[in-house]
Amino acid sequence: MREVIYFDTSALAKWYLNESRSEEVEAFIQERGPVSISDLTVVEMRYLLARRRREGHFSQDTELRVFATFQDEVRQGILLCHPMPAGIASAALNLLSMAPGVPLRTLDAFHLAIAREIEAELVATADRVMIQAATAVGIGVVRFDDTSPKRVRRR
């Protein structure tokens, strides 16, 4: 049975956008996929792409093309999309209590709660606070933050 690896939006964005460490994310997903995401990730990806377009990083055509690619990869099973389970708000609340010294944001608490619910062995993230929080609550972490030399994906 494959290990369950949950990708948060900060790491998954590197699969679709030309960012630092994108080549590493691409290699990881190709070698270890499929990887898990959630309905929350879908909403956050849509928001992220719209925000980047509004900031002038790319056109609306690019925004729509990237999101369509993302949706296709969900349909193809490259990304395994899990629904947000009932009771997830309570689970996120409990996680905030488990890591009181970590400045965990609301949506990141939801991501961690979903990862625990689907019994993910690892959380892949580029967010340093998420790294701290996952470690604090006993979930393994695959780091795609900028602590190592930057590599830019050419796709």
NORDA-V808630 format. One record per backbone hydrogen bond with DSSP energy under -0.5 kcal/mol. NH is the residue of the N-H (numbers start at 1). CO is the residue of the C=O. E is the energy in kcal/mol with one decimal. If there is no record, write none. Layout:
nh: {NH:NH}
co: {CO:CO}
e: {E:E}
This chain:
nh: {5:6:6:7:7:8:8:11:12:13:14:15:16:16:17:19:21:22:22:25:26:27:28:29:30:31:32:33:34:35:36:37:39:42:43:44:45:46:47:48:49:50:51:52:53:54:55:56:57:63:64:65:66:67:68:69:70:71:72:73:74:75:76:77:78:79:80:81:82:82:85:88:91:92:93:94:95:96:97:98:99:100:102:104:109:110:111:112:113:114:115:116:117:118:119:120:121:122:123:124:125:125:128:131:132:133:134:135:136:137:138:139:140:142:143:144:148:153:155}
co: {3:4:122:5:36:6:124:8:8:9:11:12:12:13:13:17:151:19:151:21:22:23:24:25:26:27:28:29:78:78:5:80:82:38:39:40:41:42:43:44:45:46:47:48:49:50:51:53:52:59:60:61:62:63:64:65:66:67:68:69:70:71:72:74:73:73:35:79:37:80:83:85:87:88:89:90:91:92:93:94:95:97:99:102:105:106:107:108:109:110:111:112:113:114:116:115:4:4:140:6:123:142:126:127:128:129:130:131:132:133:135:134:121:123:141:125:145:19:153}
e: {-0.6:-0.5:-2.8:-0.5:-3.1:-0.5:-2.5:-0.5:-2.4:-2.4:-1.0:-1.7:-0.7:-0.9:-2.5:-1.5:-2.5:-1.9:-0.9:-1.9:-2.7:-2.3:-2.5:-2.7:-2.4:-2.2:-3.0:-2.0:-0.5:-1.6:-3.4:-2.7:-2.0:-1.6:-1.9:-2.6:-2.9:-2.1:-2.3:-3.0:-2.6:-2.0:-2.9:-2.5:-2.1:-2.6:-1.9:-1.6:-2.5:-2.3:-2.8:-2.3:-2.8:-2.2:-2.2:-2.2:-2.4:-2.6:-2.4:-2.2:-1.5:-2.4:-2.4:-1.0:-1.7:-1.7:-3.2:-0.8:-2.1:-0.6:-0.7:-1.4:-1.8:-2.5:-2.3:-2.3:-1.9:-1.9:-1.3:-1.6:-1.2:-0.6:-1.8:-2.4:-2.2:-1.8:-2.4:-2.5:-2.3:-2.5:-2.6:-2.4:-2.3:-2.3:-1.3:-3.0:-2.1:-1.6:-2.2:-3.1:-0.5:-2.2:-0.6:-2.1:-2.0:-2.7:-3.0:-2.1:-2.4:-1.8:-1.2:-3.0:-1.3:-2.5:-0.6:-2.8:-0.6:-0.8:-0.6}
